[in-house]
Amino acid sequence: MGCGVPAEVWEYRLGTYSALEWILERYKEKKPKDPTIAEKFNTYKFAEYKESVIELLGRVCKVSVETVP
């Protein structure tokens, strides 16, 4: 997949996803199709969680490289 991330990291699985794919999917911003819902309830902003997500990704990379043979 790239970006200078070792292959072992992408091979570390949580079910059918690699651990990195799982984290990236869960933390990305999603825009609801319904404009009322988007306006009133869509309050998640990745920028508010960016540092903790980057830290989590780093920890998962470390565990992945140490765990995958």
TORMI-882440 format. One record per residue: z, y, x of N, C-alpha, C, O in turn. Coordinates in steps of 0.2 Angstrom, whole numbers, plus 5000, padded with zeros to 4 digits. Layout:
<nodes>
node n_zz=Z n_yy=Y n_xx=X ca_zz=Z ca_yy=Y ca_xx=X c_zz=Z c_yy=Y c_xx=X o_zz=Z o_yy=Y o_xx=X;
...
</nodes>
This chain:
<nodes>
node n_zz=5000 n_yy=4994 n_xx=5004 ca_zz=5000 ca_yy=5000 ca_xx=5000 c_zz=5000 c_yy=5006 c_xx=5004 o_zz=4997 o_yy=5011 o_xx=5002;
node n_zz=5003 n_yy=5006 n_xx=5010 ca_zz=5002 ca_yy=5012 ca_xx=5015 c_zz=5008 c_yy=5017 c_xx=5015 o_zz=5014 o_yy=5015 o_xx=5014;
node n_zz=5006 n_yy=5022 n_xx=5018 ca_zz=5010 ca_yy=5028 ca_xx=5019 c_zz=5015 c_yy=5027 c_xx=5025 o_zz=5020 o_yy=5030 o_xx=5025;
node n_zz=5013 n_yy=5022 n_xx=5029 ca_zz=5017 ca_yy=5021 ca_xx=5035 c_zz=5023 c_yy=5016 c_xx=5033 o_zz=5028 o_yy=5016 o_xx=5037;
node n_zz=5024 n_yy=5014 n_xx=5027 ca_zz=5029 ca_yy=5009 ca_xx=5025 c_zz=5027 c_yy=5002 c_xx=5027 o_zz=5022 o_yy=5000 o_xx=5026;
node n_zz=5032 n_yy=4999 n_xx=5031 ca_zz=5031 ca_yy=4992 ca_xx=5033 c_zz=5029 c_yy=4987 c_xx=5027 o_zz=5032 o_yy=4988 o_xx=5022;
node n_zz=5025 n_yy=4982 n_xx=5028 ca_zz=5023 ca_yy=4978 ca_xx=5023 c_zz=5029 c_yy=4974 c_xx=5020 o_zz=5029 o_yy=4972 o_xx=5014;
node n_zz=5034 n_yy=4973 n_xx=5024 ca_zz=5040 ca_yy=4969 ca_xx=5021 c_zz=5043 c_yy=4973 c_xx=5016 o_zz=5046 o_yy=4970 o_xx=5011;
node n_zz=5043 n_yy=4979 n_xx=5016 ca_zz=5046 ca_yy=4983 ca_xx=5011 c_zz=5042 c_yy=4982 c_xx=5004 o_zz=5046 o_yy=4982 o_xx=4999;
node n_zz=5036 n_yy=4982 n_xx=5004 ca_zz=5032 ca_yy=4981 ca_xx=4998 c_zz=5033 c_yy=4974 c_xx=4996 o_zz=5032 o_yy=4973 o_xx=4990;
node n_zz=5034 n_yy=4969 n_xx=5000 ca_zz=5035 ca_yy=4962 ca_xx=4998 c_zz=5042 c_yy=4961 c_xx=4995 o_zz=5043 o_yy=4956 o_xx=4992;
node n_zz=5047 n_yy=4965 n_xx=4996 ca_zz=5054 ca_yy=4964 ca_xx=4993 c_zz=5053 c_yy=4965 c_xx=4986 o_zz=5052 o_yy=4971 o_xx=4983;
node n_zz=5054 n_yy=4960 n_xx=4982 ca_zz=5053 ca_yy=4960 ca_xx=4975 c_zz=5059 c_yy=4960 c_xx=4970 o_zz=5065 o_yy=4958 o_xx=4972;
node n_zz=5059 n_yy=4964 n_xx=4965 ca_zz=5063 ca_yy=4964 ca_xx=4959 c_zz=5059 c_yy=4961 c_xx=4953 o_zz=5056 o_yy=4965 o_xx=4950;
node n_zz=5059 n_yy=4955 n_xx=4952 ca_zz=5055 ca_yy=4952 ca_xx=4947 c_zz=5048 c_yy=4952 c_xx=4949 o_zz=5046 o_yy=4950 o_xx=4954;
node n_zz=5044 n_yy=4955 n_xx=4945 ca_zz=5037 ca_yy=4956 ca_xx=4946 c_zz=5035 c_yy=4962 c_xx=4950 o_zz=5029 o_yy=4962 o_xx=4953;
node n_zz=5039 n_yy=4967 n_xx=4951 ca_zz=5038 ca_yy=4973 ca_xx=4955 c_zz=5041 c_yy=4972 c_xx=4962 o_zz=5045 o_yy=4969 o_xx=4963;
node n_zz=5037 n_yy=4976 n_xx=4967 ca_zz=5041 ca_yy=4977 ca_xx=4973 c_zz=5047 c_yy=4982 c_xx=4971 o_zz=5046 o_yy=4986 o_xx=4967;
node n_zz=5052 n_yy=4982 n_xx=4975 ca_zz=5058 ca_yy=4986 ca_xx=4974 c_zz=5056 c_yy=4993 c_xx=4974 o_zz=5058 o_yy=4997 o_xx=4970;
node n_zz=5051 n_yy=4995 n_xx=4979 ca_zz=5049 ca_yy=5002 ca_xx=4979 c_zz=5045 c_yy=5004 c_xx=4973 o_zz=5046 o_yy=5009 o_xx=4970;
node n_zz=5040 n_yy=5000 n_xx=4971 ca_zz=5037 ca_yy=5001 ca_xx=4965 c_zz=5041 c_yy=5002 c_xx=4959 o_zz=5040 o_yy=5006 o_xx=4955;
node n_zz=5046 n_yy=4998 n_xx=4958 ca_zz=5051 ca_yy=4998 ca_xx=4953 c_zz=5055 c_yy=5005 c_xx=4953 o_zz=5055 o_yy=5008 o_xx=4947;
node n_zz=5057 n_yy=5007 n_xx=4959 ca_zz=5061 ca_yy=5014 ca_xx=4959 c_zz=5056 c_yy=5019 c_xx=4957 o_zz=5058 o_yy=5024 o_xx=4953;
node n_zz=5050 n_yy=5019 n_xx=4960 ca_zz=5045 ca_yy=5025 ca_xx=4959 c_zz=5043 c_yy=5025 c_xx=4952 o_zz=5043 o_yy=5031 o_xx=4949;
node n_zz=5043 n_yy=5019 n_xx=4948 ca_zz=5041 ca_yy=5019 ca_xx=4941 c_zz=5047 c_yy=5022 c_xx=4937 o_zz=5045 o_yy=5026 o_xx=4932;
node n_zz=5053 n_yy=5020 n_xx=4939 ca_zz=5058 ca_yy=5022 ca_xx=4934 c_zz=5060 c_yy=5030 c_xx=4935 o_zz=5063 o_yy=5033 o_xx=4930;
node n_zz=5059 n_yy=5033 n_xx=4941 ca_zz=5061 ca_yy=5039 ca_xx=4942 c_zz=5055 c_yy=5045 c_xx=4941 o_zz=5056 o_yy=5051 o_xx=4942;
node n_zz=5049 n_yy=5042 n_xx=4940 ca_zz=5043 ca_yy=5047 ca_xx=4939 c_zz=5044 c_yy=5051 c_xx=4932 o_zz=5047 o_yy=5048 o_xx=4927;
node n_zz=5042 n_yy=5057 n_xx=4932 ca_zz=5042 ca_yy=5061 ca_xx=4926 c_zz=5036 c_yy=5058 c_xx=4921 o_zz=5031 o_yy=5057 o_xx=4923;
node n_zz=5038 n_yy=5058 n_xx=4915 ca_zz=5034 ca_yy=5056 ca_xx=4910 c_zz=5033 c_yy=5061 c_xx=4904 o_zz=5039 o_yy=5063 o_xx=4902;
node n_zz=5028 n_yy=5063 n_xx=4902 ca_zz=5027 ca_yy=5068 ca_xx=4897 c_zz=5026 c_yy=5064 c_xx=4890 o_zz=5021 o_yy=5061 o_xx=4889;
node n_zz=5030 n_yy=5065 n_xx=4885 ca_zz=5030 ca_yy=5062 ca_xx=4879 c_zz=5023 c_yy=5065 c_xx=4875 o_zz=5022 o_yy=5071 o_xx=4876;
node n_zz=5020 n_yy=5061 n_xx=4872 ca_zz=5014 ca_yy=5063 ca_xx=4868 c_zz=5015 c_yy=5068 c_xx=4862 o_zz=5012 o_yy=5073 o_xx=4861;
node n_zz=5021 n_yy=5067 n_xx=4859 ca_zz=5023 ca_yy=5071 ca_xx=4853 c_zz=5026 c_yy=5077 c_xx=4856 o_zz=5031 o_yy=5077 o_xx=4860;
node n_zz=5023 n_yy=5083 n_xx=4854 ca_zz=5025 ca_yy=5090 ca_xx=4857 c_zz=5032 c_yy=5091 c_xx=4855 o_zz=5035 o_yy=5095 o_xx=4859;
node n_zz=5034 n_yy=5089 n_xx=4849 ca_zz=5041 ca_yy=5091 ca_xx=4847 c_zz=5046 c_yy=5087 c_xx=4852 o_zz=5051 o_yy=5090 o_xx=4854;
node n_zz=5045 n_yy=5081 n_xx=4853 ca_zz=5049 ca_yy=5077 ca_xx=4857 c_zz=5049 c_yy=5080 c_xx=4864 o_zz=5054 o_yy=5081 o_xx=4868;
node n_zz=5043 n_yy=5082 n_xx=4867 ca_zz=5042 ca_yy=5084 ca_xx=4873 c_zz=5046 c_yy=5091 c_xx=4874 o_zz=5049 o_yy=5092 o_xx=4879;
node n_zz=5046 n_yy=5095 n_xx=4869 ca_zz=5049 ca_yy=5101 ca_xx=4869 c_zz=5057 c_yy=5101 c_xx=4869 o_zz=5061 o_yy=5104 o_xx=4872;
node n_zz=5059 n_yy=5097 n_xx=4864 ca_zz=5067 ca_yy=5096 ca_xx=4863 c_zz=5070 c_yy=5091 c_xx=4867 o_zz=5076 o_yy=5092 o_xx=4869;
node n_zz=5067 n_yy=5086 n_xx=4869 ca_zz=5071 ca_yy=5080 ca_xx=4872 c_zz=5069 c_yy=5078 c_xx=4879 o_zz=5072 o_yy=5074 o_xx=4882;
node n_zz=5063 n_yy=5081 n_xx=4881 ca_zz=5061 ca_yy=5079 ca_xx=4888 c_zz=5064 c_yy=5084 c_xx=4893 o_zz=5061 o_yy=5089 o_xx=4895;
node n_zz=5070 n_yy=5082 n_xx=4895 ca_zz=5074 ca_yy=5087 ca_xx=4900 c_zz=5074 c_yy=5084 c_xx=4907 o_zz=5077 o_yy=5087 o_xx=4911;
node n_zz=5071 n_yy=5078 n_xx=4908 ca_zz=5072 ca_yy=5075 ca_xx=4915 c_zz=5067 c_yy=5079 c_xx=4919 o_zz=5061 o_yy=5079 o_xx=4918;
node n_zz=5069 n_yy=5081 n_xx=4925 ca_zz=5065 ca_yy=5084 ca_xx=4930 c_zz=5066 c_yy=5080 c_xx=4937 o_zz=5072 o_yy=5080 o_xx=4939;
node n_zz=5061 n_yy=5077 n_xx=4939 ca_zz=5062 ca_yy=5074 ca_xx=4946 c_zz=5065 c_yy=5078 c_xx=4951 o_zz=5069 o_yy=5076 o_xx=4955;
node n_zz=5063 n_yy=5084 n_xx=4951 ca_zz=5066 ca_yy=5089 ca_xx=4957 c_zz=5073 c_yy=5089 c_xx=4957 o_zz=5076 o_yy=5090 o_xx=4962;
node n_zz=5077 n_yy=5088 n_xx=4951 ca_zz=5084 ca_yy=5088 ca_xx=4951 c_zz=5087 c_yy=5081 c_xx=4954 o_zz=5093 o_yy=5081 o_xx=4956;
node n_zz=5083 n_yy=5076 n_xx=4955 ca_zz=5085 ca_yy=5070 ca_xx=4957 c_zz=5082 c_yy=5068 c_xx=4964 o_zz=5083 o_yy=5063 o_xx=4967;
node n_zz=5077 n_yy=5072 n_xx=4966 ca_zz=5073 ca_yy=5071 ca_xx=4972 c_zz=5077 c_yy=5068 c_xx=4978 o_zz=5075 o_yy=5063 o_xx=4981;
node n_zz=5082 n_yy=5071 n_xx=4980 ca_zz=5086 ca_yy=5069 ca_xx=4986 c_zz=5089 c_yy=5063 c_xx=4985 o_zz=5089 o_yy=5059 o_xx=4990;
node n_zz=5092 n_yy=5061 n_xx=4979 ca_zz=5095 ca_yy=5055 ca_xx=4978 c_zz=5090 c_yy=5049 c_xx=4978 o_zz=5092 o_yy=5044 o_xx=4980;
node n_zz=5084 n_yy=5051 n_xx=4975 ca_zz=5079 ca_yy=5046 ca_xx=4975 c_zz=5076 c_yy=5044 c_xx=4982 o_zz=5075 o_yy=5038 o_xx=4984;
node n_zz=5075 n_yy=5049 n_xx=4986 ca_zz=5073 ca_yy=5048 ca_xx=4993 c_zz=5078 c_yy=5044 c_xx=4997 o_zz=5076 o_yy=5040 o_xx=5001;
node n_zz=5085 n_yy=5046 n_xx=4996 ca_zz=5090 ca_yy=5042 ca_xx=4999 c_zz=5090 c_yy=5034 c_xx=4997 o_zz=5090 o_yy=5030 o_xx=5001;
node n_zz=5089 n_yy=5033 n_xx=4990 ca_zz=5088 ca_yy=5027 ca_xx=4988 c_zz=5082 c_yy=5023 c_xx=4990 o_zz=5083 o_yy=5017 o_xx=4992;
node n_zz=5077 n_yy=5026 n_xx=4991 ca_zz=5071 ca_yy=5023 ca_xx=4994 c_zz=5072 c_yy=5021 c_xx=5001 o_zz=5070 o_yy=5016 o_xx=5003;
node n_zz=5075 n_yy=5025 n_xx=5005 ca_zz=5077 ca_yy=5024 ca_xx=5012 c_zz=5081 c_yy=5018 c_xx=5012 o_zz=5080 o_yy=5013 o_xx=5017;
node n_zz=5087 n_yy=5017 n_xx=5008 ca_zz=5091 ca_yy=5011 ca_xx=5008 c_zz=5087 c_yy=5005 c_xx=5006 o_zz=5088 o_yy=5000 o_xx=5009;
node n_zz=5083 n_yy=5005 n_xx=5001 ca_zz=5079 ca_yy=5000 ca_xx=4999 c_zz=5074 c_yy=4997 c_xx=5005 o_zz=5073 o_yy=4992 o_xx=5006;
node n_zz=5071 n_yy=5002 n_xx=5008 ca_zz=5067 ca_yy=5001 ca_xx=5014 c_zz=5071 c_yy=4997 c_xx=5019 o_zz=5069 o_yy=4992 o_xx=5022;
node n_zz=5077 n_yy=4999 n_xx=5021 ca_zz=5081 ca_yy=4996 ca_xx=5026 c_zz=5083 c_yy=4989 c_xx=5024 o_zz=5082 o_yy=4985 o_xx=5028;
node n_zz=5085 n_yy=4988 n_xx=5018 ca_zz=5087 ca_yy=4981 ca_xx=5016 c_zz=5081 c_yy=4977 c_xx=5015 o_zz=5081 o_yy=4971 o_xx=5017;
node n_zz=5075 n_yy=4979 n_xx=5013 ca_zz=5069 ca_yy=4975 ca_xx=5013 c_zz=5067 c_yy=4973 c_xx=5020 o_zz=5066 o_yy=4967 o_xx=5021;
node n_zz=5067 n_yy=4977 n_xx=5025 ca_zz=5065 ca_yy=4975 ca_xx=5032 c_zz=5070 c_yy=4970 c_xx=5035 o_zz=5068 o_yy=4966 o_xx=5038;
node n_zz=5076 n_yy=4971 n_xx=5033 ca_zz=5082 ca_yy=4966 ca_xx=5036 c_zz=5082 c_yy=4960 c_xx=5032 o_zz=5084 o_yy=4955 o_xx=5034;
node n_zz=5079 n_yy=4959 n_xx=5026 ca_zz=5079 ca_yy=4954 ca_xx=5021 c_zz=5073 c_yy=4949 c_xx=5021 o_zz=5074 o_yy=4943 o_xx=5022;
node n_zz=5067 n_yy=4952 n_xx=5021 ca_zz=5061 ca_yy=4949 ca_xx=5020 c_zz=5059 c_yy=4945 c_xx=5027 o_zz=5059 o_yy=4949 o_xx=5032;
node n_zz=5058 n_yy=4939 n_xx=5027 ca_zz=5057 ca_yy=4935 ca_xx=5034 c_zz=5050 c_yy=4937 c_xx=5036 o_zz=5048 o_yy=4935 o_xx=5041;
</nodes>
